[in-house]
Amino acid sequence: MDKPIVAVVQHKLIITKSLDELLTYYHRFLRIAKTKGGKLAVFPEFSGLAVGIPMFPGWRNALLKEAATPKKGLFPRLKGMLAGGAANVMRADLQKTLRLTLADMPESLFDVYVSVFSELAKQYEMTLVAGSLYSYDVKSASIRNTCCIFGPDGSLLGQQAQVALDPETLDVAQPGEGWQAIETPVGRIGVMFGYEALYPEPARVLAYQGADMLLTIAATKRPAVYHKIRQGALARCQENQLYGLVSFLVGPDPFAGDDEPVFMGKSAIFAPLDFTPRFTGVMTELGSAQAEGVITAEWDYPALQELWAASETPLRRQMPLEQVGLLAQVYGRALTLDASSPLQLSAQEPEAESAQPFLLEGEEASAPPEPRAVMDAEAAAEPEPVMDEDILSVVTPILPIEPAIFTLSESEEDAEGAGGENEDGGQDDVASSEAESESDATAAADAEKTTAGE
């Protein structure tokens, strides 16, 4: 599909007494997306939790649902007010019920979620990114914040679990195992959750896997965090020259108290700067951080391929690998910014940088041994495993190559293989002219020697 129209849904997390009421609510948004020609519709983070509310047992929750149901007429409204007051008195707690449901019957929540969004995707003949919900992962025997993607025929094409947890999910879910681009009729989809858009690495890994788009789904209650996520999602699209978007959940949080702030954000659709007026990178954006709505835009994949090949900023054609030796060490050790601060480069002797290993505070420099001897000595000195098993289980799958401890010194053939081949145009454009290929091969060999020495 060369020019799909994508739709972003911004909505509230509502309380309904039945799934039929919830479906009626979702139909409002998908009808608009369909009318505008949408082939892909994206719901925000936690939108899938709404399917579980009608399933939650307990008379307290029934009171809360009754209070949340719109009423017409004096007596029905009075009944709703009384129900709401009783629910508050009894401290109806949907969050507690959610936790109990996840503990007692987590599979049932996921089954209903799949059934609802699969039917919606099939009915509207769209690829549907169904937002997320807490689901039980059998392999890890843990709860994860998971987003599912459905094809126009209702089939489950793939799912992505949140890897970088935020305060909203930290005390409920466990991190996922990494990011994976998912093949769909509208292109290869890369999904990121809220805070993950703040880090360059998830988007870069997805770009290496041939993602055509970077979709960020988010739910935040803090204005500063909203702006960081929005700006981060935009930046990830620019540095990888990909289309992308961000979909925010808005409105009150039914799983929190009345004094809690509400979800907020302005959903937007992004493109490389070259494709947008005044070079903002923003194709369209909702005008309110609290209003519900649907926005759409057309993504031109052939034009994107041309940009990769001809852009004066060759972000996808080349990367100065010989200059990122320190970064390779930091990534290989799974260090954070704080933990990596002791790694130092000598600014006094630039000519010796390629021969000297990076020093930690307290270490003394010695005569530079042979490059391969440096790597062998470091490997022998460090005990196995190099890092905690819990960290390895999270970090290893996000790295574009194996093993976890690595340097960026692969051959040109390996670098091309990491991006993968995709005739539909969903990969990094790493090829150039034959003359440039010979030059790149020489540069890659030099980079291998330099990196090994580092």
Secondary structure, DSSP 8 states (H G I E B T S, - for coil): --S-EEEEEE-B----SSHHHHHHHHHHHHHHHHHTT-SEEE--TTGGGGGTGGG--SHHHHHHHHHHS---SHHHHHHHHHHHHHHHHTT--HHHHHHHHHHH-HHHHHHHHHHHHHHHHHHHT-EEEEEEEEEEETTTTEEEEEEEEE-TTS-EEEEEE-SS--TTTTTT----S----EEETTEEEEEEEGGGGGSHHHHHHHHHTT-SEEEEEE-B--HHHHHHHHHHHHHHHHHHT-EEEEEE-BB--TTS-TTS--BB---EEE--GGGSGGG-SEEEE-S-SS--EEEEEE--HHHHHHHHHH-SS-TTT---GGG-HHHHHHHHTT--HHHHTT-B--SS-GGGTTTS--B-TT--------HHHHHHHHHHHS-SSSS-HHHHHHHGGGSSSSSSS--S---HHHHHHHH---TTS-S------HHHHHHHHHHHHHHHHHHHH-
